[in-house]
């Protein structure tokens, strides 16, 4: 009976060692998969962020171009108004010069 007990203990130790070995292999596999998934996730998120930044930059460029065009139109309108004001004042100046000569 003692021989059977010793043999059972040895078998239990062998089983425990095999379970420990299997657990270590499983742990290594899980860690490797997690690292690979993390790399893929980082790559994916980086690509998404880059694409979003590109879209935002394009939108900002479009908005900037629209603002610039609006500013140009406003400046052109102001120039036209100033030219009209100058024409009116030019006639007043001519009239004053003529009246002072006469």
C-alpha positions in Angstrom: 0.0 0.0 0.0 2.9 2.4 0.8 4.3 1.6 -2.6 1.0 2.5 -4.2 0.9 5.7 -2.2 4.4 6.7 -3.2 3.6 5.9 -6.8 0.4 8.0 -6.6 2.3 10.9 -5.1 5.0 10.7 -7.8 2.2 10.6 -10.5 0.5 13.6 -8.9 3.9 15.5 -8.9 4.3 14.6 -12.6 0.8 15.7 -13.3 1.3 18.9 -11.4 4.6 19.6 -13.3 2.8 19.0 -16.6 -0.1 21.3 -15.6 2.5 23.9 -14.6 4.3 23.6 -17.9 1.0 23.8 -19.8 0.0 26.8 -17.8 3.3 28.6 -18.6 2.9 27.8 -22.3 -0.7 29.1 -22.3 0.4 32.2 -20.5 3.1 32.8 -23.1 0.6 32.3 -25.9 -1.9 34.7 -24.2 0.8 37.4 -23.7 2.0 37.0 -27.3 -1.5 37.3 -28.6 -2.1 40.3 -26.4 1.0 42.0 -27.6 0.1 41.4 -31.2 -3.4 42.6 -30.7 -2.1 45.7 -29.0 0.3 46.5 -31.9 -2.6 46.0 -34.3 -4.8 48.3 -32.3 -2.2 51.0 -32.0 -1.6 50.8 -35.7 -5.3 51.0 -36.4 -5.9 53.9 -34.0 -2.8 55.7 -35.4 -4.1 55.3 -38.9 -7.6 56.5 -37.9 -6.1 59.5 -36.1 -4.0 60.4 -39.1 -7.0 60.1 -41.5 -9.1 62.3 -39.2 -6.3 64.9 -39.0 -6.1 64.9 -42.8 -9.8 65.4 -43.1 -9.7 68.2 -40.5 -6.8 69.9 -42.3 -8.7 69.7 -45.6 -11.8 71.2 -44.0 -9.7 73.9 -42.4 -8.1 74.7 -45.8 -11.6 74.9 -47.4 -12.9 77.2 -44.6 -9.7 79.3 -44.9 -10.2 79.6 -48.7 -13.9 80.6 -48.1 -12.9 83.2 -45.5 -10.2 84.6 -47.8 -12.7 84.8 -50.7 -15.2 86.6 -48.5 -12.5 89.0 -47.3 -11.5 89.7 -50.9 -15.1 90.5 -51.9 -15.5 92.7 -48.9 -12.3 94.6 -49.7 -13.4 95.0 -53.4 -16.8 96.4 -52.2 -15.0 98.8 -49.9 -12.7 99.9 -52.7 -15.7 100.6 -54.9 -17.4 102.7 -52.1 -14.2 104.6 -51.6 -13.9 105.3 -55.3 -17.5 106.7 -55.3 -16.7 108.8 -52.3 -13.6 110.1 -54.0 -15.5 111.0 -57.2 -18.0 113.0 -55.1 -15.3 114.8 -53.2 -13.3 115.4 -56.4 -16.2 117.3 -57.8 -16.5 119.4 -54.6 -12.8 120.2 -54.8 -13.1 121.2 -58.4 -16.0 123.5 -57.6 -14.1 125.1 -54.7 -11.1 125.7 -56.9 -13.2 127.2 -59.7 -15.2 129.4 -57.3 -12.0 130.7 -55.7 -10.6 131.6 -59.2 -13.7 133.4 -60.3 
